[in-house]
Amino acid sequence: MGQWNIICNGVCCYGRPKAAFVAKSMGVSAGARHTVMEMLMESGETEGLFRLIDAENGVAGLEARWGDDELERVFEAVYSKRLRNRREKLPEEARFFLAPIFELDHREIHVDSLPFLIYAMVRNQRCRTALKEATDREADRCYEAYRESDLREAAFFCWFLQEERELARNAAGLLLLARRQAEGERCRVLMEILNLGYKPLRNQIKKLNAFSGDNFSAALDDNSDMAENLSRMMVQMAIAEDLGIPVLHDYLFYIVLQMLLIYEEEMMSPPAGPVCTREGVSCYRKLQKENPHLESYHASFYLAGSEIMERGKAGGCGKTGARGKAGAHGEAGARGKAGAHGEAGNAMGVWEAGNAMGTGKAGNAMGARETGNTASAPASPLPGGKWGIASPPEPMELLFLHYRLHPRMLAGIRLERRECEQIFSLFGSLSEEEYESILLTATLCKYIEQLHRRCEENQLEELRFRTRQIEERERQLVLRQEQLAQRERLIAGQREALERLAGDQTQKIQKLENALRELVERHEKEKEELVSLRSFAYQLRVGQEEELPAHGREKLEGLRLEKSLVIGGHSNWQKKMRCHFPNSQFLACDNRNFDPSILRNKRYIIFNTDILKHASYNRIMAERKKGQKILYVHGNNVERCLGELAGQL
């Protein structure tokens, strides 16, 4: 278990309330323990529950060391049958006390601590101050975490006043961020907030060796708010976990756990709306038959006074309103109770009585109620009529005006027929007067619900979140535009590079084609030279030696005027050959580092294959120029070599 497991995961355990119930029963008193043992012995199911031991005086005794499994066997033997037979006959308090046995036994129990911790922090003044300081530093991240969670659709935040909901949402976001981080800095901050607000509970828990169900009583308050008491109990378990004090799963613990499960469902699940029943629809129709113009009440009697007045009989006497009671000169108000208009100011202190006929006093202008003069002035069909006289407000209207409100502000909030039928489904048969008051209350509730919804939609955090979303979308679009522009530039650059590469490759192909032609030509020449060299080698192998023909010597005489390069052969052979080729250059057979410029202006290149390095031969062949003829000789006999040269020429 982690240090802040309750903050991150809530209360998780495997329920064994039957064993805890037996332990609780036997721990009440020695008499209760004796009674349980007697009932166990009477059941006869004691096998394996006791073992014989030897006392010091030699008398055998029974010893019972029971774990949860043995305690559950005792429960089945002593209580199970009795509870099944008498469960429905027990009082409600007893059934609630025994509920964990039937609901939580051998079940994986998980209670989410989030709503209880939020409630505990928001309802505590010190926690509120510390929580506001902690959430102000990262209010945007807290609200974003809350908005992305399922809490937004839960009914939990309806438990708070509108002024508390912002802090409650931020607390929820901070808890959600702490759960993502798990065992991080935010968990420590939350624990510090709880310790600051519930310091007395922490001081009591620090003195304990183990936290049991009996210690939950320290969290009970006299405010009768069970949700707040349960939230304190959740805080107690979180503090005990932080201090490393074990929490014992006794029977009172399971009772608290049962209550936490009930309140968790109530906090997080939206309440089901009222359903129209046949009885409610029937009651509504009955009232509708008694009042043919009941549709005006859909907007509440207090909101439709002018329409009611227009349907009335606007005579000099009698009823002028929908439910009027004739006064001294008929009804002139929305509800038709005329009264002494001169006393209208006394009803509200500063109620405007009007300046009827310019006299300044409504009482003098219209007369008192006792005059009975109904023909002195015609009744006005609207409140305040042409005489500027308004009927005195009734208590409900006075209550509205006391808080600077007016029922006419609800004129745009219309109750639908279905909602009116739901009212009768909730309240049953209603009189006309009761229906009017309830309609006004229902209309006001609907108005408040619309205000809450508008506040939720236009709250500062929501507007900030929407602004951040718009800015983020704009930033993403700008970034995407820049990426596309960069990609376009990259593609254009790649295209130019490919075009340049295509041009370079075309030039390389042309050069390679030219080089290929040169290699083919060179190959042909080398092939001819190779044929001549093979022929020469073949002649040497067969040992044919011919005299140098005369015309060959003549050609050699002409060679004295040509520039040649002679490479290979013995050094003495090269000295003798210098006499025949004074204008030629000679290279030693192992000279591989010669200057390639010596091949310039050379018409013939003569190789003495008797002594010749392959490296020198390969380099000469690589550096030779176009048109230079290759001649081969073999041996150290100068005359023979001259004959070979003459034969090749």
N, C-alpha and C positions, 0 to 999 in steps of 0.2 A: 504494500500500500504506500502511495506517495505521501509527501508531507501535506499536500493540499488536495487530497483525493475528493473530499466533499465539495470543495469549490469547483473542481474540474469535472467531476462525474456525478455528484450527489451521493445519496445513501444507497448502498448496494449490499444486499445480504441474502442468505438463504433462510427462509422462515421456518422455525420450529417452535411455534407458540404453545403447543400441547405440553412439551417438556417444561417450558418456562412457567406454564400455568400450575403444573404439579409442584414445581420448586417453590413458586409463590405461595401456594396453599399450605405447604408443609413448613414454610418459614414464618407464617403469621404468629403462631404460638405453639407451645408444647401440646396443648389440648387439640389443636387442629391437626398436628402431626400424628397424634395418637389416633384420632378419628380416621384419618386416611389409612393408617396401617391396619386398623380393625377392618375397614371396608375392603382392603386388599386381601386380608386373610380370609374374609368371608367369600370372596370371589373365587378363591382356589387357584388363581393363576399366579403362582409365586415361583415357579420353576426358573432357576437361574438368577433370581433376584437377590438371594441371600446365600451366604456361605458360613459354615461352622468355623468357629475359632476357639482356641483354648485360653481360658482365663488364667490368672495367676494362681487362683485357689483350686484349680483343677475342674472347675465347672465349665461346660461347653456353652458358648453363646453364638448369637447370629450377628453377622456384620453385613451391612448394605452399602456398597459403593456404586452409586448409580450415575451413569452418564445420560446423554440425551436419549439414547435408544431405550434404556431401562425406564426412564421417566415417561416416555411415550407409552410403553407397555403398561405402566401403572395407570396412566390416563385412560387407556382403552378398558382396563379392568374395572376402574372405579367410577369414572365420569361419563364415558362415551355413551352408554346406553341411556343413562338418566337424562343427559342433555338432549339427546335426539327425541326422547318422548315428551319432554317438558319445554322445549325451546319456544314454541309458539305461545305458551301460556305465561312465559316470563314477562315482567315489565319491560318497557322500552329501554330503560337504563341498563338493566341486566343483559338484554340482548346486545346492546352496544358494547358492554364490557366483554362479552363472550365472542364478539364478531371476529377478532383475530384468529380464533381457533378454527372457524369455518371458512375464513377468507384467505388466510395467509399461510396455512400449514403446508409445509413441503412445497414451497413456491419461491421462485427467484423474484425478489422484491427490489424494485428500483424506484426511488423517489428523486425527482429532479430538484436540486437545491436552488436553481436559478430564481424562480419566482419568490421563494421565501427569503433568500438573501437580499434581493432587490427591495422587497417590502420592508425587511428589517432595517436596511440602510436609509430608505427614504422616510420612514416613520420616526427616525431618531435624529434629533437636532444636530448633535455632534457629528454623526455619520454624514448627514447632509452637507455640512460645511466642508468636511474633509473630502467627501465624494465630489463636490463641485470643484474643489481645487485640483483633484486628481484628473477629472474628466475635461476640465478647461484646457489642459495642455494638449490633448489630442481629441477634442470634441468631434472633429470631422471623421476621424477613423472610427470612433465609437458609434457614431450615428450610421456610418456606412455598414459596419458589422451588424448593427441591429436591423437595418433595412434589408440586408441580404438574407436574414434568417426568417424562420417561420413565425417569430414572435409578432411580426407586423400584423398577421392575420388573427392572432389570439385576442381573447377578450380581457386579458390580464390588465392592460393599462387603463381599462375603464374603472378599475378600483381606485384610481388616483384622481385628484383634482387636476384641472387643466394646467394650473401653475406648477404642479409636481410632475407632470408627464415628461417634460423635457429631461429632468434629472433622472427619472426612472428609465427612460430610453437610453440615456448615456450610461447609466449603471449596467443595463443589459448589454450594451455594446462592450463595456469594459470587461464584463464577465465572459462574454463570447471570445474576445481577444485573448483573455487569460487562458481559456480552454484550448485555444489553438496553440498557444505557446507552451502550455503545460509545464508546471514546475518552474515558471519563469518569474521575472521581475513583477509582472502585473499581479500574480497570485500573492506575492508578498505585500504589495500595496493594498490589495483588498483585505488581507488579514489585518493590516495595520489600521485600516478604517474601522473594521469590526471591533478590534480591541479598544480603539479610542471611544467608540460609542457605547460599548457594553463592557466597560472596565469592571463594574461590580461583579458581573457574572464571571469574568476571567479570574478575579481574585478568589471567588468561591471555588472555582474548579481547580485552581492551582494547589489547593490544600488536599485534594482527593487523591487516593491511590488508584481508584477505578471509578468511572462514571457509570451510574446505574439509572434505572428508570425513576427511582425516587428523587433523584437530583433535578429532574425536569420541573419540579414544583417551584424552583427558584425563578423560573422564567415567567410564571403566571403573574398577570397584572390585574388590577381591579377594574380595568376599562371595559371588560367584557368583550373585547375584540379578539375572537379566537384566532383569526388569521395572524394578528400581531403576536399573540402568545406562541403559536406554532412557529412563527418565523424566529422568535427568540430561542426556541428549542433547537431549531436548525443551527442557529449561531452557536449555541452551547456545544453541539457535536463538532462543529468546525473548530472551536477553541480547544476542545479536548484533544482533537486530532493534532492540532498545531503544537500542543504541549506534550504530546506523546503519551497521553493518559488513555488507557483502553476503555472502550464503551461496552458495557455488559448488555447482552441481549436477554434481559429479563422480561417478564410479562408486561410490565408498564411500558417498556421500550416498544413492544409490539403494538400496544394500544396507541401510543403516540404515532407510530408508523402508520397505523390504520387511519388515523385522523389526517396525517400528512397526505396520504394517497387521496382521501376524499377532497381535501382542499386543493390539492394540485389539479385534480380534474375540474373542480369548480373555477379555479383561477384561469386555466388555460383553455377551457372549452366555452365557446360562446353560448349564452342561454338560448333555449328554444323559444321562439316567439309564440304569442297566443294563437290558438287555433279557433276558427269559427265553428261553433257547435250548432246543432239544429235548434237547441233551446234558445241560444243567443239570437239566431236569425228570427225565430218565432217571436221573441220579445221585442225585437226591433220592429217587426211588421205590425205588431199589436199597437205599439206607440205611434207608428206611422198612420194607422187608421184613426187614432184619436186626434192626431194633429195632421191635417191634410197638407200643410206646408212644412213638413219636417225636413225637407231637403235644405231649407235655409240653415238648419242646425248643423249641417256638415261643416260649416265655417264657424260654428259656435254661436249661441244666442247673442253673446256680447260683441260679436264681430258683424252681425247682420242687422243691427238695429234700424238702419235706414230702410232696408228692404221690408222689414216687418211693418214699419210705420206706413210705407206706401201701400201695403195691402190692407191697412186698417181703414176704418170709416172716419174720414176727416171732417166730421160735423162739429156743430157748436157745442154739443154735449155728447155723452156716451163714450164708447171706446174708440180711440184713435190708434191704438197700437195692437199688436198681435195678441197680447195678454193684458190689455189695459184695465185699469180700475178708475172710473170717472172721478175727477176732482171737482173743484168749484167751477172751472170753466173748461173742462176736458183735459185730455193729456197732450202735452206739447213735447215731451221727452221721448228718447229712444225706447224706454221701457214704460212710459206712460204713467208714471206715478207723479202727479203734478205737485201736490203739497203746497206749502206757502212759499212762493218763489222769493218773497222778501227774506226768507230765512235760509236761502241757498248758500249764502256766504258763510253762515255758521257751520255748515256741514264740513267744510274744508278749511275754514279759517280765512282764506283769501280767495274763495271760489267767486268767480265773476258772475254777478247776478244780471249783468246787462244794463243797458241804459234805455229801457223801454220808453219809446215815444219821447226821448230826450229829457226825461225828468230826472234820470240818474239813480232812481231807486226802483227796483223791480217790484218791491212789495207795494209801493204807492201806485205804480202804474197798473198793476194787475189786480190789486185788491187781495184781501186775505181769504183764506179757505172758507171762513164762516159766512161770507157775503152771499154766496149762492148765486151770484149774478153770472149766469153762463153765457149771456149774450153781449157782455161788455167788450170782448175781443175774440176774434176767431182763433181757433187753435192752429198752431204751426205744425205742419206735417214732418218737420225735421228738427233735430235737437238744436235748440237755440233759435229756431225759426227766424222770421223777419223782424221779430221784436227783440232779437238778441238775448233771449232768455233760455238758459240751459237748465235741464232738470238736475236736481242734486244727485251726486254719485252714490251708488250703493256700496256696501262694505267691500265687495270684491274689487270694484274699480278703485276705491280708496286705497286698498292694499297695493294695487299696481302703481297708483300715483305716488304713494309714499316712497317707492323706490325709483321714482322718476321714469316710470313706464306708463304705457297706455295700451289697453286691449286692442286698439285699432292698429297697433304695430304688427299684430298677428293676422291682419286681414288677408295677406297673401299666402298664408299657410292653410291649405285646404285638407281636411280629413276626407279620405275616400270612404265609400260606402262599406267596403270590406273592413276598414279600421273601426267604423262605428259598430258593425256587427260583432267585432272582436271585443269591444267594450262591454256589450251586453253578455257576451260569453264569459267575461271575467266577473261582472257584477250582478248578472241576473236581471230581473225586472227592475226598472228605474222609473221614478216619476219624472215629469217634465222638468221640474226644478233641479232634481238631482242630475238629470242628463245634461242640463246646461252647464252646471259646475264641472262635471267630469269632462265634458267636451272642451271647456276652456283649459283645464289642466292638461288634457291629452294634446291639445294644440300647442300649448306652451312647451310640453316635453318634446314634441316634434320639432319645434323651433330651436330648442336648445340642442337637440341632436344634430340639426343642420348646422348650427354654429360650431359645434365640436368638429364636425366633418370638415367644415371650411377651415377651421384653425389647424386641423391635422394636415390639410392639403397645402396651406399657405404658411406654415410655421417656418421659422428662420432656418432650422436645420434642413428642412425639406427643400427650401429655396436654394440654400447653399449646395445641397446635394445635386439638385437639378442643374444649377450653374456649373458645378464641377463636371457633371456629365456632358453638358453642352460644350464646355471648354475642352474636355477630353476628346469628344468626338471631333471638334474642330482641329485640335492638335493632331489627332490621328489622320484626318483628311489632309491637313497640310503636310504631315510626314509622308503620307501615301503619295501626295502630289510630287513632293521632292524626290521620293524614291522612283516614281515613274519618270520624272525628268532626268534623274541621274541614269536610270536604265536606258532612256532614249539616247542620252549622250554617249553612254557606254556602247550601245548598239551602233551608233553612228561612227564612233571611233574604231570599233571592231570592223565595220564595213570598210572604212578607209584603209585600215591595216590589211584587210584581206585583199582589197584592190591593189595596194602596193605590193603585197606578197605575190599576187597573181602576176603583176608586171615583172617582179624580180624572178619569179619562177619561169616566166616566158623567156626572159633573157638567159637564165641558166640553161633552159632547155635548148635554146639556140646555140649557146656556147658548147653545151655537151654534144649537140649534133655536129658542130664544127670539129670538136675534139675527137668525136667518134670517126669522122671522116679521116682526120689526120692519123688516128690510130690504125684505121684500116689500111691506109696507104703505107704507113710505117710497117704494119704487119706484113704487107705484101713484100716490101723491100727486105725486111728481116727474113722473110720466108725464102726469098731468092738467095740472100746471103747464107742462110742456113743450108740451103741445097748445095751451094758452092763449097761451104765448109765441110759438109758430109762427103762431098765428092773428093775434096782434098784429103780428108781423113782416110777415105777408102783407098786412095792412091798410096798414101803412106803405109797403110796396113798391108797392102799387097807387095810393097817394096819396089814399086816402079819408080825408077829414077831416069829421067830423060835429060839429055843435054839441053842447055839453054839455047833455044833457036835464035837464029841471027836477028830475025825481025823482032824477037822479044827484047834482045839487047838494045835494039834501036829505040824501042819504046822506053826502056829503062834510061837510055840517054836523055830522052825527053823529060823523064821524071826528075832529073837533076834540077830542072828549072821550076818544078812544082814544089809547093810547101806541103809537107806531110808531117804526121805525128806517128812516131814509132814507140810502142810500149811493149814491155816484156822481153824475154830472152836474157842471156847472160850478159854481164857488163862488158866482157871482151868482144862478144858478138856485136854489141851496140857500137863499140869503138871501130870495128871493121866496117860496119854499115854506114858510119858517118862519112867514110871516104866516098861512098856511092851516093849518099843523100846529104850533101853539105848544107842545104837550105832547110832541112827538116829538124824537128825537135824530137828528143828522146826522153822517155820516162822510164824510171826503174819499175820492175814488175810489182813491187810492194808499195808503191807510192799511191796512197788513197786520199791524200790531202792536197792534191794539186789544185792549182787555180783553174777554174773552168774556162777562163779567158784564153787559155792556150789553144783551145779548139777553134778559136776564131780564125777565119780565112784559111782553114785547112781543107784541102780537097780530098786527101786520102788519110785513112787511119789504119795503121798496120799493126796487127797483133802477132807476137811470137808466142804461140800456144805451148811451146816447150817449157817455158818458165813464165807463169802468169797467175796472178791472184784473181780469184773470182770477184772480190770486192772492187778491184781496180777496173776489171772488165765491165761490171754492171754499172759503175759510175760513168765510165766513158760512154756506154750505150745510152745512159739516161741524159747525158749532157750534150751529146753530139747534135749537130745542126742538120737541117734539111739539105740534101744534095751531097753530103759527105759519104764517100764510098769506103766500105770496110774491106780490108785485105787481110788474109791470114797466111802466116808462114810457120814452119816447124823445124826445130833443130838449130844447130850452131854452124852449119856449113853455109857460108855466105853465098857461094855460087849456087848451091841448091835453092836457097831462099830467093835469090834473084830470079832463078828459073820459075819458081812458084808464083812470084809476083807477075812475071811476064805472062805466065799461063792465065792468070786471073784477069789480066788486062786484055 
